[in-house]
Amino acid sequence: MQDFIYYNKNGLDFPVSEKIQVTTSLDGLDNQTFLISNTKDVKSEFVANEIDFYIKNSQDNLPNKISNVLELYEIAVTKYDLSQDISYSQEISKELLVVTNSEEQFKEFTKYLNKDDFDIYKINENILKSIEGHIGNLKVTVDSNGKDVVLNVSQIVWFDAKEEGLKQSGTFDPNLSSIEEVISEIKNNLNSYSYKKFTTYDKTICQYDGRRNVICGKCEEVCPTVAITKDDTTKTLTFSQIDCHGCGGCISVCPSGALDYAPTNKESLFEVSKFYKNKHPLIIPKKMDIENLEINLKEGVFPFAIEGEKFLHESSLLTLLQMSGSQIIFYSDFLSKGTNDAIRILNDICQKRYQKDAILVAMNKEELEIALKEVSFIENSYFNFNQEGLKKREIFSHRLQKIVANDNLGEVKTGEHIHYGKVEINQDTCTLCLVCVGACNVDALIAEPKDNTLRFNPSLCTSCGYCEVSCPETNCLTIKRDIIELEPNWFKDNILAQDKLFACVECGKEFATAKAIEKIAAIMSPIFSSDPVKERSLYCCADCKPKIMMQSYFNQKMEGLNNGK
């Protein structure tokens, strides 16, 4: 089977690799499926419409254009192979609920339908109490003469729908488009409704899951639908892939990288970025209309097509920047909260080192034309390393360390949606109980048994504050929030506290830190002052403590028996 096909009824005016089948006709292709095509007119596993965009607009010389066209196919294969966006289908029945307070609206809507198209329920908006579930399985609770009645439907048409209704998959508002468009969509859904998995989740590094206090929850806050819900009682997140729009906004605000974007995860982005060495990346989200965009792509500009527009964060953007050695153009008419923060942070960093912005944002054609003229390579910025298996913060730390090197470039502020910070410890009150280490699931805080130290790597810290609320000591642990210090120590395991181990006074085994024993002794010694054995037990390990207590009890009993004689 030929993997790559290029179809254009007008053909191509330059040759391409023999790996690509070029055709000017769809005849004979009905029963063939290709891996990558340039158009949805050909049956394929993956459509890369950026290929035509590049061919039509690129100013590259002919040899580069030939090789770059093949690379666009290879990039698409890489994304396809590494993608984790599994496809699913949902059965849709004919049960349809129409919500409107206007009989005229209802009549206007139904006149476009045949009587057998749907089984229609019609209600007034004022009796609707709640909607649960998702497209194909919606439970609508209505007030029927003071009693709750549940209607089970597959889809809802709601004129002037409230925001909570539009967050559910399967709810459509004709006033946001047209009756004809909504009817076409709900009819198409009857034949087949498919959706994809857009997010992957690692709860072991989640800053919300299982914690005693609500520390995070950014993903749920930015989700425009009910695809992510959180339970503050159990501290668990629930993901509904069928409700997910695939925008990726939750990915860019996830502090630890617990969430990743299934169509282009961090491994995929790294592998794809390898194709952009010595090229100017032009990031183009799927929603942007490039089919009809005519613009001069100056020599070296190479499209980087992505599905969602909101998933890119500081680590992914810095990866692409360093792998290309160039400024990046981001062509999007909208910036998510997380991506906007990430761009500002990276621009601040690169201004300090290179006196250039890292990312040039273009929100329309006019701004794109300006960015295409301005974009340039960043001298000495290329950097590649094997980041396989590393977490989001670890990748960013390693890449940022390359920029900082041995210099002190000052400080940059992080933002409302992307947080970095610096833990500070009062050594006078720290007993090295290591509760903070147990609270940190991104390994920013660690214990080093070789020298009995508590260590902290600022570059990994999400500034979540869970160590702060978990610390049992008073005036001990604080966090300096929303900063990145661009100097070498920011990337090292810095010693925050250190102590000697205390040896059991009975057996000599080291079992606790000296400060911890001193603290307990200071509290309990006055209480045990009348009993030397109990007081001594404060300085014993867990094995010796019961032994000396039992021995004392036995000695006292024997002394009593002897005195009784």
Steps between C-alpha positions, in 0.01 A plus 500: 500500500623849409514702824506852357269646238473849358181589314442819306296513183744758366804288583837630622743726316806342662608140570465336842646191663412165347365409844202724423238387251381804304164490327273747318199271511305315770408222260597159632565625854160408645621171649842621608599643836821695538689588812556872432330723246491872437121511475188343650387421143723192521426226751792503746587451864636852538438818300775761496355809330813697593666327203296698247543815709877461484510413128279797410674764711863399566785706358754220556725408209406192300736244662387604849137500394526144370661371818268702725186360340622149582583615853144627550376149418757350738397744773139394454604133528692576819196669654277214387732231640547670838146626540294362788168650385299179485171527309167394648139496381174570677158370398248782450128424515214708358388645836536877465410771750415848376519778761327824406244740642383598153249299300612689190858381550378144547287509184786653303730224620267206434408611149847389389445149637319194375270337754720191521829685548477531880283420798460855630433624852432871539524694827513860618832613639348602835425139601850370419689428823817315399683312226734209567689256282625546145386478142320170444424469870356823639281509809291816518314575821189716463240630743164347419236649730737504795649155434838420348471307174807368315501500120753268335607644166797481267520862383365840601414802286481800733416843364703767682666230708646586837875452549456190717303335220763564236768343721335162439574312182182448303347845562460731200378859478361599155543867590877451503498376140171421322215253517617341176853445630379353829260264327774386264729433800249310713399289200862416423547395861229235457711319242815498705644713778870460557729670744862477603706475814674836531662477842715253692532521876767396751346544843829417677628851425164677510496798735134434589446124522487352850620808685357607834466862387380641169832619357430492129207454262608723213399245237138498617494879526602559138298217342224655285282187531432231761784286364688545831324499835651488847372365828638705787381238750700211357756722322458316171469616140259346250556525125226471239666469162170518314443850642853617416543750215870420470611860548778398743455791740529266798841380377663842494395585858583160654801586721664159524421347161249255647286581195637459151348554156422167337522609132843663557649389830840613621675204338332574167581870518866422569527261205320739267720789614803317360375582149521874571875539547610813314141583408259766623203318658157640419250350745152474349205357699248293307224756550688765298390517137819452302333348194404846380796685650732646239817639651871499420683254725852633485782254449543261791151539647354156562143430622448315830136386494329420829148387585406694814592864541547511878724210606844652441686588821843635595671161469359412157565847359857509632562154351395619155697823536824323592458217250451750218746764619247760391229730621155342471194649333170405662210571265178485704206733552482395864752435778406283795578610854783250538654551157482877537690481831753260348570730205547801725738309732709367211515841335621654825769232532619529140508878518742471792727254319458573129328842490230339287151366561468124487145493360349739247122490534289575191125514554402597146642512147644849541688402817615179332652698213692712751619194694616326181720797418634526854567133586868410524737241638626540857875463503634221728150396607494152341497223760406134486511227763325172570194602700328162482323415826545844653209692649384838377685697770817295460509572125449873554764506774761329284430724201490821702826406670662496155389860444618621841831309498732649764360851490259695718236647271279631775143398574177457304150493640272209426127551462152439620474165325862376499675494836860452607634568846774463757464316830675661797569321831565634849774261616441593864152350496543222240535153654546321168180304554479486115123550486569759230689242295203265518269783397701583186416269209721673242830432683578867558555413868712195576684348796867407460591221746873529432530827689159525673387798300171637370559620145298707257517548122313826421472426129266206568276674752139568394449736794187299587549562874417148616833476682418825676163385633640157587796621706425431871743759631420865571681770302703239313415472129394781267488540122616798297248475219485577129865555421770334293854597594718476192821391673679163536378415852141501379563164333689330783394301807561771760540406868216652702563326831746253649535313829694221668343164573435418863625167635286296739646527852440125549613325183678780315285470184434831320124538471401868479640847450645677800260792460198270501614329821580834661155632415318196642721498809435869564125432502497169690792530747308720747217245498736202554736679741386288794577175315862472377421189292219672308722801450779277366252333265471830315851438370441136399418347164173320438658162588660608827221722631261212590789290631610751764139578591419130551823447689415791729153358561649157578760649735237698688282191538786291629599777741144506632498125555835515680382780725187299580712216641 
